[in-house]
Amino acid sequence: QVQLVESGGGLVQPGGSLNLSCAASGFTFSRFTMRWYRQAPGKERELVADMLLVGGRRNYAGSVRGRFTISRDNAKNMLYLQMNSLKPEDTAVYYCNAIYGSWVYWGQGTQVTVSS
């Protein structure tokens, strides 16, 4: 069955770094646009970054541009999010998302907490 399993979250001090991973299985990973979303307490889920299939262009939310980097390894069915210079406002549950036409899949999320 389809699975997206995020890992790499945790507690980090402001200014620190984390590298999130998303392991995909059960579908043709290379055909799907992959995205990272996040949801902070009391807020709506927001798109953090995505990576287009055609051309490999990366798009980022303004709040993370220059600090976060999305990448993927199609050979390993893996999606990554390198997060640097983390701020308390980056605290949220981060979700991996896969989309191809009408097929949309979500992971269960991984908690990222930025606090001193």
N, CA and C atoms as a LAMMPS dump frame, in Angstrom:
ITEM: TIMESTEP
0
ITEM: NUMBER OF ATOMS
348
ITEM: BOX BOUNDS ff ff ff
-5.0000000000000000e+02 5.0000000000000000e+02
-5.0000000000000000e+02 5.0000000000000000e+02
-5.0000000000000000e+02 5.0000000000000000e+02
ITEM: ATOMS id mol type element x y z
1 1 1 N 0.84 -1.181 0
2 1 2 C 0 0 0
3 1 3 C 0.885 1.244 0
4 2 1 N 0.256 2.377 -0.309
5 2 2 C 0.989 3.64 -0.364
6 2 3 C 1.416 4.065 1.04
7 3 1 N 2.677 4.438 1.136
8 3 2 C 3.186 4.959 2.406
9 3 3 C 4.121 6.121 2.172
10 4 1 N 3.976 7.147 2.992
11 4 2 C 4.928 8.246 3.093
12 4 3 C 5.278 8.341 4.57
13 5 1 N 6.54 8.134 4.885
14 5 2 C 6.964 8.113 6.278
15 5 3 C 8.034 9.17 6.501
16 6 1 N 7.667 10.192 7.276
17 6 2 C 8.61 11.266 7.565
18 6 3 C 9.453 10.906 8.784
19 7 1 N 10.65 11.459 8.818
20 7 2 C 11.534 11.293 9.967
21 7 3 C 12.493 12.47 10.014
22 8 1 N 13.194 12.595 11.139
23 8 2 C 14.204 13.633 11.257
24 8 3 C 13.783 14.838 12.079
25 9 1 N 12.539 14.874 12.516
26 9 2 C 12.106 15.984 13.35
27 9 3 C 12.685 15.888 14.746
28 10 1 N 12.435 16.925 15.538
29 10 2 C 12.925 16.924 16.902
30 10 3 C 12.983 18.325 17.466
31 11 1 N 13.663 18.446 18.586
32 11 2 C 13.84 19.729 19.27
33 11 3 C 15.21 20.304 18.906
34 12 1 N 15.227 21.546 18.499
35 12 2 C 16.476 22.198 18.117
36 12 3 C 16.442 23.637 18.604
37 13 1 N 17.61 24.168 18.909
38 13 2 C 17.699 25.555 19.353
39 13 3 C 17.591 26.504 18.162
40 14 1 N 17.152 27.727 18.403
41 14 2 C 17.134 28.719 17.316
42 14 3 C 18.513 28.851 16.684
43 15 1 N 18.511 28.92 15.367
44 15 2 C 19.77 28.975 14.626
45 15 3 C 20.303 27.619 14.227
46 16 1 N 19.7 26.574 14.737
47 16 2 C 20.152 25.225 14.44
48 16 3 C 19.61 24.694 13.127
49 17 1 N 19.927 23.431 12.859
50 17 2 C 19.547 22.795 11.597
51 17 3 C 18.922 21.434 11.851
52 18 1 N 18.067 21.037 10.932
53 18 2 C 17.506 19.702 10.896
54 18 3 C 17.366 19.287 9.449
55 19 1 N 17.443 17.98 9.226
56 19 2 C 17.235 17.462 7.874
57 19 3 C 16.102 16.444 7.931
58 20 1 N 14.972 16.802 7.368
59 20 2 C 13.829 15.904 7.338
60 20 3 C 13.933 14.963 6.155
61 21 1 N 13.443 13.748 6.346
62 21 2 C 13.395 12.761 5.278
63 21 3 C 11.98 12.232 5.143
64 22 1 N 11.644 11.812 3.94
65 22 2 C 10.348 11.195 3.673
66 22 3 C 10.595 9.981 2.786
67 23 1 N 10.3 8.816 3.312
68 23 2 C 10.458 7.578 2.569
69 23 3 C 9.132 7.205 1.926
70 24 1 N 9.155 7.037 0.615
71 24 2 C 7.93 6.748 -0.137
72 24 3 C 7.933 5.309 -0.621
73 25 1 N 6.751 4.711 -0.633
74 25 2 C 6.616 3.365 -1.163
75 25 3 C 5.181 3.142 -1.637
76 26 1 N 5.008 2.179 -2.517
77 26 2 C 3.667 1.807 -2.965
78 26 3 C 3.156 2.575 -4.168
79 27 1 N 3.974 3.464 -4.73
80 27 2 C 3.574 4.191 -5.926
81 27 3 C 4.831 4.571 -6.704
82 28 1 N 4.637 5.031 -7.941
83 28 2 C 5.776 5.384 -8.799
84 28 3 C 6.268 6.771 -8.42
85 29 1 N 7.197 6.795 -7.506
86 29 2 C 7.67 8.036 -6.895
87 29 3 C 8.107 9.059 -7.932
88 30 1 N 8.819 8.62 -8.951
89 30 2 C 9.419 9.546 -9.918
90 30 3 C 8.376 10.312 -10.72
91 31 1 N 7.131 9.866 -10.743
92 31 2 C 6.084 10.538 -11.508
93 31 3 C 5.372 11.617 -10.704
94 32 1 N 5.61 11.632 -9.426
95 32 2 C 4.851 12.512 -8.538
96 32 3 C 5.618 13.788 -8.215
97 33 1 N 4.89 14.91 -8.224
98 33 2 C 5.416 16.132 -7.633
99 33 3 C 5.406 15.948 -6.123
100 34 1 N 6.508 16.283 -5.509
101 34 2 C 6.639 16.109 -4.063
102 34 3 C 6.705 17.455 -3.364
103 35 1 N 6.059 17.53 -2.228
104 35 2 C 5.977 18.783 -1.494
105 35 3 C 6.159 18.556 -0.004
106 36 1 N 6.597 19.594 0.658
107 36 2 C 6.6 19.643 2.12
108 36 3 C 5.603 20.714 2.558
109 37 1 N 4.748 20.33 3.491
110 37 2 C 3.825 21.247 4.143
111 37 3 C 4.159 21.275 5.63
112 38 1 N 3.621 22.264 6.299
113 38 2 C 3.71 22.293 7.755
114 38 3 C 2.444 22.889 8.344
115 39 1 N 2.186 22.524 9.588
116 39 2 C 1.027 23.046 10.289
117 39 3 C 1.412 23.332 11.73
118 40 1 N 1.339 24.602 12.073
119 40 2 C 1.615 25.03 13.443
120 40 3 C 0.313 24.994 14.244
121 41 1 N 0.411 24.9 15.554
122 41 2 C -0.798 24.862 16.393
123 41 3 C -1.694 26.07 16.141
124 42 1 N -2.972 25.81 15.89
125 42 2 C -3.918 26.887 15.686
126 42 3 C -3.863 27.546 14.326
127 43 1 N -3.041 27.013 13.431
128 43 2 C -2.895 27.602 12.104
129 43 3 C -3.242 26.595 11.026
130 44 1 N -3.506 27.109 9.828
131 44 2 C -3.787 26.233 8.704
132 44 3 C -2.489 25.608 8.179
133 45 1 N -2.672 24.477 7.532
134 45 2 C -1.521 23.839 6.901
135 45 3 C -1.034 24.714 5.749
136 46 1 N 0.281 24.895 5.646
137 46 2 C 0.833 25.749 4.605
138 46 3 C 1.903 25.006 3.813
139 47 1 N 1.992 25.353 2.542
140 47 2 C 3.011 24.788 1.668
141 47 3 C 4.353 25.427 1.985
142 48 1 N 5.333 24.603 2.244
143 48 2 C 6.678 25.083 2.582
144 48 3 C 7.57 25.084 1.339
145 49 1 N 7.554 23.967 0.611
146 49 2 C 8.432 23.851 -0.55
147 49 3 C 7.923 22.754 -1.459
148 50 1 N 8.154 22.933 -2.752
149 50 2 C 7.898 21.844 -3.677
150 50 3 C 8.967 21.818 -4.757
151 51 1 N 8.967 20.699 -5.46
152 51 2 C 9.99 20.487 -6.476
153 51 3 C 9.295 19.943 -7.705
154 52 1 N 9.31 20.714 -8.791
155 52 2 C 8.598 20.33 -9.985
156 52 3 C 9.312 19.191 -10.707
157 53 1 N 8.533 18.315 -11.344
158 53 2 C 9.119 17.216 -12.086
159 53 3 C 9.849 17.715 -13.327
160 54 1 N 9.204 18.641 -14.027
161 54 2 C 9.784 19.156 -15.257
162 54 3 C 10.747 20.276 -14.915
163 55 1 N 11.998 20.071 -15.229
164 55 2 C 13.004 21.092 -14.982
165 55 3 C 13.567 21.073 -13.583
166 56 1 N 12.891 20.402 -12.665
167 56 2 C 13.392 20.293 -11.302
168 56 3 C 13.383 21.601 -10.529
169 57 1 N 12.57 22.566 -10.978
170 57 2 C 12.564 23.855 -10.296
171 57 3 C 11.986 23.714 -8.894
172 58 1 N 12.589 24.417 -7.981
173 58 2 C 12.155 24.387 -6.583
174 58 3 C 11.448 25.684 -6.24
175 59 1 N 10.382 25.565 -5.485
176 59 2 C 9.648 26.742 -5.026
177 59 3 C 9.551 26.712 -3.51
178 60 1 N 9.647 27.888 -2.905
179 60 2 C 9.643 27.976 -1.453
180 60 3 C 8.695 29.061 -0.973
181 61 1 N 8.121 28.823 0.2
182 61 2 C 7.383 29.883 0.855
183 61 3 C 8.364 31.002 1.206
184 62 1 N 7.878 32.224 1.159
185 62 2 C 8.746 33.353 1.437
186 62 3 C 9.418 33.29 2.801
187 63 1 N 8.719 32.708 3.753
188 63 2 C 9.235 32.665 5.126
189 63 3 C 10.422 31.719 5.295
190 64 1 N 10.628 30.818 4.33
191 64 2 C 11.726 29.844 4.465
192 64 3 C 12.766 29.969 3.364
193 65 1 N 12.475 30.807 2.36
194 65 2 C 13.397 30.913 1.215
195 65 3 C 14.77 31.367 1.696
196 66 1 N 15.792 30.672 1.215
197 66 2 C 17.159 30.991 1.615
198 66 3 C 17.633 30.21 2.84
199 67 1 N 16.701 29.582 3.538
200 67 2 C 17.066 28.79 4.717
201 67 3 C 16.778 27.303 4.534
202 68 1 N 15.754 26.969 3.766
203 68 2 C 15.358 25.576 3.548
204 68 3 C 15.71 25.16 2.125
205 69 1 N 16.031 23.876 1.966
206 69 2 C 16.305 23.319 0.643
207 69 3 C 15.597 21.979 0.497
208 70 1 N 14.772 21.876 -0.539
209 70 2 C 14.091 20.62 -0.83
210 70 3 C 14.889 19.854 -1.871
211 71 1 N 14.934 18.542 -1.712
212 71 2 C 15.619 17.703 -2.69
213 71 3 C 14.964 16.33 -2.702
214 72 1 N 15.252 15.575 -3.747
215 72 2 C 14.687 14.23 -3.863
216 72 3 C 15.696 13.295 -4.505
217 73 1 N 15.56 12.019 -4.178
218 73 2 C 16.393 10.982 -4.781
219 73 3 C 15.438 9.937 -5.345
220 74 1 N 15.2 9.996 -6.637
221 74 2 C 14.232 9.082 -7.251
222 74 3 C 14.694 7.628 -7.197
223 75 1 N 15.992 7.413 -7.178
224 75 2 C 16.502 6.045 -7.113
225 75 3 C 16.199 5.398 -5.766
226 76 1 N 16.105 6.231 -4.738
227 76 2 C 15.847 5.716 -3.388
228 76 3 C 14.423 5.984 -2.916
229 77 1 N 13.618 6.639 -3.759
230 77 2 C 12.251 7.015 -3.37
231 77 3 C 12.236 7.849 -2.093
232 78 1 N 13.097 8.85 -2.07
233 78 2 C 13.249 9.674 -0.875
234 78 3 C 13.081 11.148 -1.204
235 79 1 N 12.452 11.854 -0.281
236 79 2 C 12.328 13.306 -0.343
237 79 3 C 12.987 13.864 0.909
238 80 1 N 13.651 15.022 0.756
239 80 2 C 14.371 15.612 1.874
240 80 3 C 14.005 17.088 2.016
241 81 1 N 14.198 17.59 3.242
242 81 2 C 14.081 19.022 3.485
243 81 3 C 15.191 19.404 4.463
244 82 1 N 16.198 20.073 3.953
245 82 2 C 17.278 20.583 4.789
246 82 3 C 16.851 21.938 5.325
247 83 1 N 16.825 22.056 6.632
248 83 2 C 16.362 23.284 7.267
249 83 3 C 17.501 23.885 8.084
250 84 1 N 17.907 25.084 7.712
251 84 2 C 18.984 25.786 8.401
252 84 3 C 18.455 27.076 9.02
253 85 1 N 19.243 27.623 9.924
254 85 2 C 18.893 28.886 10.584
255 85 3 C 17.456 28.858 11.1
256 86 1 N 17.14 27.802 11.795
257 86 2 C 15.761 27.614 12.251
258 86 3 C 15.353 28.677 13.259
259 87 1 N 14.072 29.041 13.175
260 87 2 C 13.5 30.062 14.043
261 87 3 C 12.342 29.459 14.848
262 88 1 N 12 30.055 15.973
263 88 2 C 10.859 29.533 16.751
264 88 3 C 9.581 29.445 15.925
265 89 1 N 9.406 30.346 14.974
266 89 2 C 8.196 30.325 14.156
267 89 3 C 8.189 29.186 13.14
268 90 1 N 9.275 28.447 13.033
269 90 2 C 9.289 27.253 12.196
270 90 3 C 8.712 26.036 12.923
271 91 1 N 8.403 26.209 14.189
272 91 2 C 7.821 25.115 14.965
273 91 3 C 6.487 24.687 14.364
274 92 1 N 6.376 23.407 14.039
275 92 2 C 5.169 22.881 13.382
276 92 3 C 5.337 21.379 13.184
277 93 1 N 4.246 20.751 12.776
278 93 2 C 4.324 19.39 12.264
279 93 3 C 4.559 19.497 10.761
280 94 1 N 5.579 18.809 10.279
281 94 2 C 5.938 18.859 8.867
282 94 3 C 5.451 17.587 8.175
283 95 1 N 4.789 17.791 7.034
284 95 2 C 4.186 16.698 6.3
285 95 3 C 4.774 16.577 4.902
286 96 1 N 4.972 15.365 4.491
287 96 2 C 5.38 15.033 3.141
288 96 3 C 4.118 14.813 2.309
289 97 1 N 4.113 15.317 1.086
290 97 2 C 2.947 15.223 0.215
291 97 3 C 3.379 14.809 -1.177
292 98 1 N 2.62 13.902 -1.769
293 98 2 C 2.867 13.468 -3.139
294 98 3 C 1.607 13.706 -3.955
295 99 1 N 1.77 14.276 -5.158
296 99 2 C 0.601 14.568 -5.989
297 99 3 C 0.901 14.265 -7.446
298 100 1 N -0.07 13.606 -8.091
299 100 2 C 0.011 13.326 -9.531
300 100 3 C -1.406 13.235 -10.036
301 101 1 N -1.852 14.247 -10.736
302 101 2 C -3.234 14.283 -11.194
303 101 3 C -4.169 14.252 -9.997
304 102 1 N -5.057 13.274 -9.97
305 102 2 C -6.019 13.173 -8.882
306 102 3 C -5.505 12.338 -7.711
307 103 1 N -4.313 11.806 -7.853
308 103 2 C -3.728 11.021 -6.763
309 103 3 C -2.969 11.966 -5.827
310 104 1 N -3.368 11.955 -4.571
311 104 2 C -2.736 12.784 -3.554
312 104 3 C -2.496 11.93 -2.315
313 105 1 N -1.261 11.922 -1.836
314 105 2 C -0.909 11.124 -0.669
315 105 3 C -0.242 12.003 0.38
316 106 1 N -0.482 11.652 1.64
317 106 2 C 0.105 12.396 2.766
318 106 3 C 0.81 11.441 3.72
319 107 1 N 1.874 11.949 4.331
320 107 2 C 2.5 11.231 5.417
321 107 3 C 1.826 11.586 6.735
322 108 1 N 2.323 10.974 7.807
323 108 2 C 1.706 11.183 9.115
324 108 3 C 2.275 12.407 9.832
325 109 1 N 3.376 12.941 9.323
326 109 2 C 3.975 14.14 9.884
327 109 3 C 5.078 13.853 10.888
328 110 1 N 5.969 14.822 11.025
329 110 2 C 7.035 14.758 12.018
330 110 3 C 7.119 16.126 12.707
331 111 1 N 7.226 16.101 14.022
332 111 2 C 7.205 17.343 14.803
333 111 3 C 8.583 18.006 14.795
334 112 1 N 8.587 19.29 14.5
335 112 2 C 9.788 20.115 14.607
336 112 3 C 9.504 21.209 15.631
337 113 1 N 10.338 21.269 16.649
338 113 2 C 10.19 22.293 17.683
339 113 3 C 11.486 23.079 17.786
340 114 1 N 11.378 24.382 17.609
341 114 2 C 12.544 25.261 17.686
342 114 3 C 12.39 26.114 18.939
343 115 1 N 13.228 25.857 19.912
344 115 2 C 13.106 26.529 21.196
345 115 3 C 14.423 26.473 21.95
346 116 1 N 14.669 27.504 22.726
347 116 2 C 15.861 27.52 23.571
348 116 3 C 15.518 27.002 24.968
